[in-house]
Amino acid sequence: LDPLVCWLNNYLKNRSIALILTYLLTFAFLASIIWGFLFLILGTLPHGGLEETILLVFSYFQDAFTASQNFLSTVFNESLSETVFSGFNAGSLLQRLQNWFAGHFSIQSLLDYADVITESLVSLFIGIVISVYLLKDKSFFVSLSERFFSLTMNQKTHGLLNETMCQIHKVLSTFVKGALIDSLIVGFFSSAVLTILNVKYSVIIG
């Protein structure tokens, strides 16, 4: 988030306001993504109960197994296809799927999920607080580290360390930016192609 804070600070001349705006923009961006996925999911998945959802998922995978079996029969031969799918039983698969849902949505499992979510929220809150301090007082922490290294190292080693850290920072920043751009491009084209092919949940899959 530091580049955005610095960019806003150049215009506003107030790092605290730039920091607040950065977090507001970040949370708004994340909220829009979550809202978009909820809109896609709620607009596509059935509005019935859990049983209807289970049957839909089962039907989707059963169709996938059937399509795969037909493909293998066409490309290779009938015996190979029967060997690969000989262990597939529709009734037992549906029963195992229902048992899995029952086991993962019991009272104890919900309490375990709540405990994990609580720990995650606490860690997230602590991380946000630490990041606020680091972003707000970045110059202080940088000068503090500079003074520490200047006292514990000679000038040549200190300069070499600074140069190395700057190179590491540049490489890592470039890698993260490249990974984000690559993910956006792949996600966009995957969603577009799957939409053209009329695949269900194309945007979510993409």
Secondary structure by P-SEA (a helix, b strand, c coil): caaaaaaaaaacccaaaaaaaaaaaaaaaaaaaaaaaaaaaaaccccccaaaaaaaaaaaaaaaaaaaaaaaaaaccaaaaaaaaccccaaaaaaaaaaaaaaaacaaaaaaaaaaaaaaaaaaaaaaaaaaaaaaaaaaaaaaaaaaaaaaccaaaaaaaaaaaaaaaaaaaaaaaaaaaaaaaaaaaaaaaaaaaccccccccc
